[in-house]
């Protein structure tokens, strides 16, 4: 079903309205407005420093942890503004999971890594239930077969690609609605990258995925929609097929053909 | 060879030379430091080791029933009220039959440490069948005899500069020639507290005082400092006020310790009326002094935890406090612990503030609790060093050795903890 470019109208999951981000006085993002469809992969591409990661971190209010960062505008998830004063960012982050650029498992056992989210949120009422969540999450992340005999070993003892899939398992253990991925394959070799990309294809059946990537090929392979950012502006947004075959703007064309970036 | 290579080659010689000079410079520094350290340790050790042995005199002690239990009552009270000095005197006179003048007898009796009277009593209390028997015993000599025995060359100096006069010298030489003198291990040093007599003075009292003091310091400063460090680093907003706090905490770490002593005197003793000379007050004062050290160590080790771990936890929906207690704090714990142990060894070696709150008194009893009057190891060393009497110099040096041993043990423990628990990621 990927890259089918079908015109089947899908439900909008996230809606960004005039989002601007400031670091102290510097404007990092400038009035970003676009919609992200439910249960699709949307990739954010653009040269380094264009603001794509900053935008991604707006979607689960990760930017709140940076004191000098100020976000203006609205981000609607299921038509509710996540920057509204009555929204608890802790609850939001349980709904919007995140996978980071560098695999960052906790220096704990593989089991504890995955079990951490469900146990802090009290999602499992018994030990068996928790174990069940952990095992399904590992299965969904395609890691179960490789680690089933060493669940008590530390997460950091795994290879880079396995660590990243562990981080994905950790994120989906909380059963989020949306998964944000910030260049999840930039630290991985091509084989591990291929495995993670297959996983994304699988996950998109159940989750809305937003992925930041530096690799145009990856964006083309995994995403249905693509947004091209440049210098803090959203230049172009549309179906991945359209962006890569018939870009509307010269900047987009230059970037995807490798002239800038 | 092209031109650039030529230029680089000629400058390379100069660069290599300065590198070599720098290396020699550093090496000289380290050698000098090691040299001084060796000199200090050797000089302390050569003096201090004399305190670990003491002179004993072999005498035939007759447990005379006429002195110990004249009315043959056989009760403990009688034994306790007996005058064992006479038992020792008789043993000495038995060995030196020519001594008969009262003043000479007194001088002769002074050969034996007064602590031995107590020992004879304890022997009797343990086994009263000894009464009426004669036993060969090694009795601890007085400090004067001990000093002479340890420095035999003193016998050759003129009488007026010598510690003992000619007749005492004669007795001493006789004992020496008859092989009635020997060195024995100075157990007293490790088991008793201060005393006016060097041969009866020990380090144990002040070691216990130090132990109680440092324990109070640890119990108070560790939780408070870690909580403060975590709050400032992780939870407090970054604004002018917290900046101001940070500057002040850093300054506090550099405040001379005697100021903390004055503070303790003014508040803990004069306002709160806590007992003077007590380890609890010493501990309070040293806790104030150690707080900034541990806070700074805590903040530094929290800072060293990679942000990716924080992001992972926050991204999963952990609260700030959960992020800190579940992930950041466990990872920074080795660093915090190292800082704490170093703070504790600082506290252990601290003297000045303890002088202010009266832990400098002459205390003969080994303290049993936080409220008993006591001294601390460094203060005890200071006290012995400032005592003019012969024999205390060695004790002071031995005290330094004990203190250094504790410090080295604590610091190696800190290194061990850091090596064992530091995680790689």
HADDOCK unambig.tbl for C-alpha pairs under 7 A between the chains (distance, minus, plus):
assign (segid A and resid 90 and name CA) (segid B and resid 317 and name CA) 4.73 0.50 0.50
assign (segid A and resid 90 and name CA) (segid B and resid 318 and name CA) 6.54 0.50 0.50
assign (segid A and resid 90 and name CA) (segid B and resid 319 and name CA) 6.31 0.50 0.50
assign (segid A and resid 91 and name CA) (segid B and resid 317 and name CA) 6.49 0.50 0.50
assign (segid A and resid 93 and name CA) (segid B and resid 315 and name CA) 5.87 0.50 0.50
assign (segid A and resid 93 and name CA) (segid B and resid 316 and name CA) 6.04 0.50 0.50
assign (segid A and resid 93 and name CA) (segid B and resid 317 and name CA) 4.78 0.50 0.50
assign (segid A and resid 94 and name CA) (segid B and resid 316 and name CA) 5.88 0.50 0.50
assign (segid A and resid 94 and name CA) (segid B and resid 317 and name CA) 4.97 0.50 0.50
assign (segid A and resid 97 and name CA) (segid B and resid 315 and name CA) 6.33 0.50 0.50
assign (segid A and resid 97 and name CA) (segid B and resid 316 and name CA) 6.24 0.50 0.50
assign (segid A and resid 98 and name CA) (segid B and resid 315 and name CA) 5.77 0.50 0.50
assign (segid A and resid 104 and name CA) (segid B and resid 308 and name CA) 5.98 0.50 0.50
assign (segid A and resid 104 and name CA) (segid B and resid 309 and name CA) 6.30 0.50 0.50
assign (segid A and resid 104 and name CA) (segid B and resid 312 and name CA) 6.62 0.50 0.50
assign (segid A and resid 106 and name CA) (segid B and resid 309 and name CA) 6.47 0.50 0.50
assign (segid A and resid 117 and name CA) (segid B and resid 316 and name CA) 5.88 0.50 0.50
assign (segid A and resid 120 and name CA) (segid B and resid 318 and name CA) 6.91 0.50 0.50
assign (segid A and resid 156 and name CA) (segid B and resid 425 and name CA) 6.76 0.50 0.50
assign (segid A and resid 171 and name CA) (segid B and resid 316 and name CA) 6.56 0.50 0.50
